[in-house]
Every structure is written in structure tokens, then in C-alpha cells.
Amino acid sequence: MTERERQARRRLSMPFGCERDVDGRFCFRLWAPAAGELLLRLNSGGREHRIPMERLPGGWYRHSSDLARPGDLYCFELGDGLCVPDPASRYQPLDVHGPSQVVDPQAFDWQDVLWRGRLWHEAVFYELHVGTFSPSGDFAGVEARLDDLRDLGVTAIELMPVADFPGRWNWGYDGALLFAPDSRYGTPDDLKRLVQAAHRRGLMVFLDVVYNHFGPEGNYLHCYAPGFFHPERHTPWGAAMDFDGPDSAPVREFFISNALFWIIEYGFDGLRLDAVDRIVDDSEPDILAELAARVRSGPGLEREVHLVLENDHNDARRYARDGSGRPVVFTAQWNDDAHHALHAALTGEADGVYQDYADAPFHRVGKALAEGFCYQGEPSAFRGGRARGTPSAHLPPLAFVNFLQNHDQIGNRGFGERLEHLVPAPSFEAALALVLLSPTPPLLFMGQEFAATTAFLFFCDLEPGLMGQVNEGRRREFATQSAFSDPARLHAIPVAGDQQTFIASCLDWTERERSPGRERLALHTELLRRRSAHILPLLPRLNSAGRWQRCGRTGLSWRWQTQSGESLCISANLGSVSIECRAGEALAAWPDEPERDRVVPIYEHPVRTDSRWPAGWVCCWIEAAERA
């Protein structure tokens, strides 16, 4: 492959935005069916040009320019004089209200042409927020820590959304311009350098993307393309997209192009689609199925590309496998059920969503780790008694991503407490071993590996009117919880727009070098080393759910069997007192002495001194297939 051919493969041709034509000129395209006329305002060579754009059928406008050069700024002027950025802008150096910048995606010198990704069963995720992860708060700051993440045992970095958002800080879910990496984090080339540097170290890079709404500030589509939004559907965060209306073809293409854009032009190895349960689409195929098909029939034919959903509907059909065990549509789902069950079991909390798990938390932990979903059609009290979920026991463990915490489960608490701030260290470490040694791909949240004392609070920086609504809305939400029955505590919740709220969420990397961070880091590293050495080779052969069984009030045991008859076994006591587990009571129990030669021990802590299961005990081993 020639250099020209190699670079051409990193460019996505799409009907939106500004891109270089085959003749070398830059072509500007915009779908603006509600605009009576449209001007391209191009600042090139120190001069501003106001150029009428050609109107095409279907509400499209187009202009091909021999004036435009990479680095030039441009915007579109509507008939009433309003200048709007390109909704498919590749870069916004002056934030969401400013002009877009001409970018040549083929200018970056990619050196990872031999990278073909990694197999899904190798995934160990590390979720991070670019702005609070490092002292510099940018893509370069993440790049500087890649060696640390690789040495930890992580194989996949997952970035919270980086699409251009308004203001100085944001979680990223208020993205307004979905094709432009936020300028606070760096340039498009800076993000590409991060991805390339990760690949050089054997690390996959995933991106969190939001396709259910746009942020409340900086998106101008309603001014010239109101067809993007459904007139009657809404999400908790704004107007819902119209994916199934009579004029929805450009809307669908916009979001599918965005998914392909990040995978092709930036080399991302996968995407995590946020809150797809808030996407309503009665088409066949719906937008999610079409998006997945386009990814799998495009870049997915050339390298490993993985698609993960956050989906409160627990819709198991999204994760079907073919005869060889490979995903047909989506790869996996973030398993909130497993998190909520573990959290309820460890903390005893019953507010909010935890009310669905507090009645039988240990039972639900057992079911979630074995079968994926706790709710497989049962009524959910948190959702007003509505049935939730579909059967998932036919799916393999690889169809789920489990975690003790993530940005949502920490940041959507009033004070951003991490799980390790809420439970004793032995309880946290037992749950950690359970998650890292079970066959489901695990996810860590930034800083948990060194017992970070910093919170992860909710922060954003919108215009003043919107900030008032955000803060008042959060107080209303927390006011329904028993933990905030005291008005003083309710009003002590950090203000989302305060700079100190953002600063308080930034990691302190010096904690990694001192106790207890040093010891927690060693534990994470050792558990992931044992996972890689012993459990990873079994995972491709685990093609169905596990079996589980209770032992006393707080004891659990699991057994996952491979196609060749080997079994991965885990027994645990997640309680605060030791329990007696009688012979035959545990589904996965340490074999008797004559059978010990069939066992490969992986982990035990604390080490038992008698037949009782100590508090916070986890034991993991592999059993060979039974002798004929």
C-alpha cells in the first residue's frame, strides 16, 4: 500500500461538513431545509468572503471553494443574519458559538497502519474524563500516563465524550458539535496522537458518544433544520432525535456518519453509545441496528471494532451471537444491574434506583454475575412497577461489562463519593476481586486503582440561565432521597458551575505513591495479572451463562463451564462476619484432597484457617474437565 493509499483510508467521505474534493478544493455542505438562503462566510488569507451557496434538492446547500485552506475559519449565515457553526465541524477553536475551522483529515501522518485492534475477550477497560484525569487536563496529559495504564493491566482506555461542549468544563454529555474534539483538550491532531500512542502500547481506545440528544447550549440545528428533532418526543436532557419521520434520512445519516467518523478518521477501536433507551425509533431496521450494520460492514471488516451500549431496557436481542460466538449486532452492554446489586449489598443503600436491589441484594449479585441481567422481565419498583428487561441467560459473559463504579454511579451522587469512601477497605477489595476475576470484561474508573480520595462531582459550565436550571433540577432530584432530608445537607451539594467543583474532581497522582494508594495499586495490578494469565485463555470457550448458588446469608458461589469441560469457579463471602458453608451447600466449593490435582488455584484472600468462609473472602480457581 502506498503512502497516499494508506492516508486515504483514514478519511470518511460524507454528505455533511467541509472536506477536500478529488480536485483539491474544499467543498462545504449543509442540510438546511428551513433556510430560505444561505451564505458561506469564509475567512481566508486575512480577508472575509461572503459567498452565496447553491441550493440543491432536499434542503441541501453546497459550495466548492478554491479559496479555502486548512486552518481557515468559516460559518454559515442564515437569511436573518445569524451566523452558525458547521454542525459537522471538525474543529471549533473558539468554542461552540464561534466559527468552524477547515481541517484536512488526511494531513496527519499515521504510523499505526499495521494495528488491527484486539479481540474483545482481552478487554479490561479504564474509563477516564480527559479534563480531570491529568494535571494538564488534555489529550497530551492522557498520553503521558499510557505506560502507567498498560503496566496496570488495562487493555482498553475509554474516554468520556470529547465532542465540543460549551464553556470551560463539562462531563461531555452536553456536546453540541459532535464531530469536533473540544478545543480545551487539544486539536484533532492531538487526539490522533493519543490514539496512535495507545496503539503503539497495545492499548485499544474507546469513545463514549451521545446520540439521544444535543446539549442545551451551542446547537443551532433548530434554526435551519428542525427536522432533526421529534415534535412530541423528549428526553430528560432535551428534545429527542427524529429517527423515523418522513424526512429522517439525513438525520440518520448524520449520526451514522459520526460513528464511522470516529472509527475511521481517528482510529478508535470501539464506541460506547450512551443511554440508547432514550432513543425511540419505530423503523425497521432501527437506527441502532443500521448503525451497527454500517460499522461491521465497513471498518469492522478490516480490523476489530467493538460497539457497547448503555441500555436501561436490558434488551438482550441486541447482543446475539453467531455460530462462532461473535456478536451479530452489538458486542456488549454496560451492566448496571451488576453494579446496583453489588452496591446495595455492600452499602445497604435503598434510595433511588437501589430500591430495586435492596430487597435481596446478595441474590441479585449472584444472578447478575451468572446471567447478566437481574431484571429479565420482572416489575421494577423504581420505574413505577413497569416490567423491565428480557431473558439473558443464553448470552455468554462476554456480552456484558461489569464495574464497581463509573462516572454515572459516582458523579450522580450529591457529593460524588466513590465506593471506597462508603464501605470498609476489606469489603471493597473483596468486591474488586470478584469483578476482576469473573469472566465478564471489567471496567475501572480513573483513580480507583490507587484509592483516589478525590470525589468525582457533576460539573458543567453553561450560560447563567441554564446553570440555574441545572442546579435547581439536581436539588429537586436529591430532595426525594432520605439522605437529603436535611435542607442544609441538600443545599451543601456542590454547585455544578463552580470552578472549585471541577478542581475538586481532578485526580491527585501523588496518591499513587503513598499508602493506601500504593497498596491498592499493587492489588489491582496483581488481580489483573492473574486474570490475564489464567482466566483470559478460557473466555473464548465460555459461550453461555454461569450457574450460581447462595451459601448462608452473604455467601455466593459461581461456576462457568467451557465447551471443553473446564470450569472457572469463584466462591465469596461479601458479608462482614464469617459464615459456615456445609459440604454440598456451595455450587463451587474447593475440591476434596483426592481431586486437588485437577485444580489450578488463582486467588484466595483472606486465606482460610478452617472450613468457615471469612468475612470479605474471595476464592477463585479453575477445575479441569472431569475424568472419563
Salt bridges, closest charged atoms under 4 A:
GLU3 OE1 - ARG6 NH2 2.44
GLU19 OE2 - ARG11 NH2 3.23
GLU19 OE2 - ARG29 NH1 3.95
ASP21 OD1 - ARG29 NH2 3.90
ASP21 OD2 - ARG62 NH2 3.97
ASP23 OD2 - ARG25 NE 3.17
GLU48 OE1 - ARG41 NH2 2.98
GLU77 OE1 - ARG41 NH1 3.31
GLU77 OE2 - ARG50 NH2 2.81
ASP95 OD2 - ARG184 NH2 2.92
ASP104 OD2 - ARG20 NH2 3.23
ASP109 OD1 - ARG6 NH2 3.91
ASP112 OD1 - ARG10 NH2 2.66
ASP112 OD2 - HIS199 ND1 2.78
GLU122 OE1 - ARG118 NE 2.84
GLU127 OE2 - HIS407 ND1 2.55
ASP147 OD1 - ARG150 NH2 3.44
ASP147 OD1 - ARG201 NE 2.56
ASP148 OD2 - ARG145 NH1 2.66
ASP148 OD1 - ARG512 NH2 3.72
ASP151 OD1 - ARG150 NE 3.26
ASP182 OD1 - ARG184 NH1 3.03
ASP190 OD1 - ARG193 NH2 2.62
ASP208 OD2 - ARG272 NH1 2.84
GLU217 OE2 - HIS97 NE2 2.90
ASP244 OD1 - ARG233 NH1 3.10
GLU253 OE2 - ARG294 NH2 2.92
GLU265 OE2 - ARG90 NH2 2.76
ASP269 OD2 - HIS199 NE2 2.76
ASP269 OD1 - ARG303 NH1 3.86
ASP274 OD1 - ARG272 NH1 2.96
ASP277 OD2 - ARG278 NE 3.77
ASP281 OD2 - ARG252 NH1 2.79
ASP282 OD2 - ARG233 NH2 3.71
ASP286 OD2 - ARG318 NH2 2.75
GLU290 OE1 - ARG252 NH2 2.77
GLU302 OE2 - ARG9 NH2 2.78
GLU304 OE1 - ARG326 NH2 3.57
GLU310 OE1 - ARG272 NH2 3.05
ASP312 OD1 - ARG383 NH2 2.69
ASP312 OD1 - ARG388 NH2 3.54
ASP315 OD2 - ARG317 NE 2.89
ASP315 OD2 - ARG318 NE 3.67
ASP337 OD1 - ARG388 NH1 2.90
GLU349 OE1 - HIS343 NE2 3.10
GLU349 OE2 - ARG413 NH2 2.84
ASP356 OD2 - ARG383 NH1 3.08
ASP359 OD2 - ARG364 NH2 2.96
GLU378 OE2 - LYS367 NZ 3.18
ASP408 OD1 - HIS407 NE2 3.38
GLU417 OE1 - ARG413 NE 3.03
GLU429 OE2 - ARG520 NE 3.22
ASP461 OD2 - ARG168 NE 2.87
ASP508 OD2 - ARG514 NH2 3.67
GLU513 OE2 - ARG512 NH1 3.88
GLU519 OE2 - ARG518 NH2 3.56
GLU526 OE2 - ARG529 NH2 2.56
GLU526 OE2 - ARG530 NE 2.75
GLU566 OE1 - ARG541 NH2 2.28
GLU580 OE1 - ARG612 NH1 3.53
GLU585 OE1 - ARG582 NH2 3.81
GLU593 OE1 - ARG596 NH1 3.62
GLU595 OE1 - ARG598 NH1 2.89
GLU595 OE1 - ARG627 NH1 3.91
ASP597 OD2 - ARG627 NH2 2.58
GLU604 OE2 - ARG608 NE 3.04
GLU623 OE1 - ARG559 NH1 3.15
GLU623 OE1 - ARG598 NH2 3.92
